[in-house]
Amino acid sequence: MPVVTLNQYKGTFNGGSQETVVAESMIKAATLLTDESAGTEPSFLQKTLEGIKVDQPRMLLQFETAVSPVEAETVGCTAAPPSFTVLEGTEVIFSAATVEGWAFVKWQKNGVDIAEATNPVSKIAVTDDDVLTNEVIVYTAVFEIDT
């Protein structure tokens, strides 16, 4: 289990009320203390404790694969595995299959190119860039017409 280092912050609001949070940065603490629906945010934020070591459990992440552009999928290009749930950091072998007239170009994660994943069969560690969401991660096999 990875260990992360956090800090404790105390936010003071108009009227004198105070609230304490633990976060990795002052910006994150301010975000956690801000309630946009109520229109409240701390008027003063102070770091009160530094270097708190916390075990960070590995999360279960759900992913699915897609094919882009849609025309490639229509003619039979595929991406696998179709969907799965794994522990964060698990390496998964993704495979893209082409059909005549089409070529594999790259893999993308949620629309962003994965620099090291330029082969149709690539081992990719499944990670979530924002651990506060519970959204399905989409790995897309990108194809182009083979000229």
C-alpha positions as CSV (number, residue, x, y, z in Angstrom):
1,M,0.0,0.0,0.0
2,P,1.6,3.3,-1.0
3,V,2.2,5.9,1.7
4,V,1.3,9.6,1.0
5,T,2.3,12.6,3.0
6,L,-0.5,15.0,3.9
7,N,-0.8,18.2,6.0
8,Q,-3.5,19.5,8.3
9,Y,-5.1,22.9,7.6
10,K,-7.5,25.0,9.6
11,G,-9.9,27.3,7.7
12,T,-11.5,30.2,9.4
13,F,-14.8,31.5,8.0
14,N,-16.6,34.9,8.3
15,G,-18.3,34.9,11.7
16,G,-15.4,33.0,13.3
17,S,-16.3,29.4,12.7
18,Q,-13.4,27.0,12.0
19,E,-13.1,23.7,10.2
20,T,-10.1,21.4,9.9
21,V,-9.1,19.2,6.9
22,V,-6.2,17.0,5.9
23,A,-5.0,17.4,2.3
24,E,-1.9,17.3,0.2
25,S,-1.8,21.0,-0.5
26,M,-3.2,24.4,0.7
27,I,-5.0,24.7,-2.6
28,K,-6.7,21.3,-2.2
29,A,-7.6,22.2,1.4
30,A,-9.2,25.4,0.2
31,T,-11.2,23.5,-2.4
32,L,-12.4,21.0,0.2
33,L,-13.4,23.8,2.6
34,T,-15.3,25.8,-0.1
35,D,-19.0,25.2,-0.4
36,E,-20.0,26.8,-3.7
37,S,-23.7,26.0,-3.3
38,A,-23.8,27.8,0.1
39,G,-21.4,30.5,-1.1
40,T,-19.0,29.9,1.8
41,E,-15.2,29.8,1.6
42,P,-12.6,30.2,4.3
43,S,-11.4,33.8,4.7
44,F,-8.2,32.6,6.4
45,L,-6.4,29.2,5.9
46,Q,-3.5,28.0,8.0
47,K,-1.3,24.9,7.9
48,T,-1.4,23.5,11.5
49,L,0.4,20.2,11.1
50,E,2.8,19.0,8.5
51,G,4.1,15.6,7.3
52,I,1.2,13.3,8.2
53,K,2.0,9.8,6.7
54,V,-1.1,8.0,5.6
55,D,-1.5,4.6,3.9
56,Q,-3.4,5.1,0.7
57,P,-5.4,2.0,-0.3
58,R,-5.4,0.9,-3.9
59,M,-8.8,1.6,-5.4
60,L,-10.9,-0.6,-7.7
61,L,-11.1,1.1,-11.1
62,Q,-13.4,0.3,-13.9
63,F,-12.3,0.7,-17.5
64,E,-13.6,0.0,-21.0
65,T,-12.2,0.1,-24.4
66,A,-13.4,2.0,-27.5
67,V,-12.5,2.3,-31.2
68,S,-11.9,5.6,-33.0
69,P,-13.1,6.8,-35.5
70,V,-16.5,5.2,-35.5
71,E,-15.9,4.2,-39.2
72,A,-13.1,1.9,-38.1
73,E,-15.4,0.1,-35.7
74,T,-18.1,-0.1,-38.3
75,V,-15.7,-2.0,-40.7
76,G,-14.5,-4.4,-38.0
77,C,-11.5,-2.9,-36.1
78,T,-11.7,-3.9,-32.5
79,A,-10.2,-3.1,-29.1
80,A,-9.9,-5.5,-26.1
81,P,-10.6,-6.3,-23.4
82,P,-14.1,-4.7,-23.7
83,S,-14.4,-3.7,-20.0
84,F,-13.1,-4.8,-16.6
85,T,-12.6,-3.8,-13.0
86,V,-9.0,-4.0,-11.6
87,L,-7.0,-2.6,-8.7
88,E,-5.4,0.7,-9.4
89,G,-1.9,0.3,-10.9
90,T,-2.7,-3.2,-12.4
91,E,-1.0,-3.7,-15.7
92,V,-3.4,-4.8,-18.4
93,I,-2.6,-6.0,-21.9
94,F,-4.7,-4.0,-24.4
95,S,-4.9,-5.3,-27.9
96,A,-6.2,-3.6,-31.1
97,A,-7.1,-5.6,-34.2
98,T,-7.2,-4.0,-37.6
99,V,-9.0,-5.0,-40.8
100,E,-7.7,-4.6,-44.4
101,G,-7.5,-1.0,-45.3
102,W,-7.0,0.3,-41.8
103,A,-3.9,0.8,-39.6
104,F,-3.5,1.1,-35.8
105,V,-2.1,4.5,-34.8
106,K,-2.1,4.8,-30.9
107,W,-3.8,4.2,-27.6
108,Q,-5.5,7.0,-25.7
109,K,-6.8,7.3,-22.2
110,N,-9.9,9.5,-21.8
111,G,-9.0,11.2,-25.1
112,V,-5.3,11.9,-24.2
113,D,-2.5,10.1,-26.1
114,I,-0.6,7.5,-24.0
115,A,3.0,8.3,-25.1
116,E,4.4,4.8,-24.5
117,A,1.4,2.9,-26.0
118,T,2.0,3.1,-29.8
119,N,1.8,-0.7,-30.5
120,P,-1.5,-2.5,-31.1
121,V,-0.7,-4.8,-28.2
122,S,0.4,-2.7,-25.2
123,K,0.8,-3.3,-21.5
124,I,-0.7,-0.3,-19.7
125,A,-1.0,0.4,-16.0
126,V,-4.6,1.3,-15.2
127,T,-4.6,4.5,-13.1
128,D,-7.0,7.2,-12.2
129,D,-5.7,10.8,-12.5
130,D,-8.5,12.1,-10.2
131,V,-9.1,9.6,-7.3
132,L,-12.2,11.6,-6.2
133,T,-14.2,10.5,-9.2
134,N,-15.8,7.1,-9.8
135,E,-16.0,7.4,-13.6
136,V,-15.3,4.6,-16.0
137,I,-11.8,5.1,-17.6
138,V,-11.9,4.8,-21.4
139,Y,-8.9,3.4,-23.3
140,T,-9.4,4.1,-27.0
141,A,-7.6,2.3,-29.9
142,V,-7.2,4.9,-32.6
143,F,-7.0,3.8,-36.2
144,E,-6.6,5.5,-39.6
145,I,-7.2,4.5,-43.2
146,D,-4.1,2.7,-44.5
147,T,-2.9,4.5,-47.6
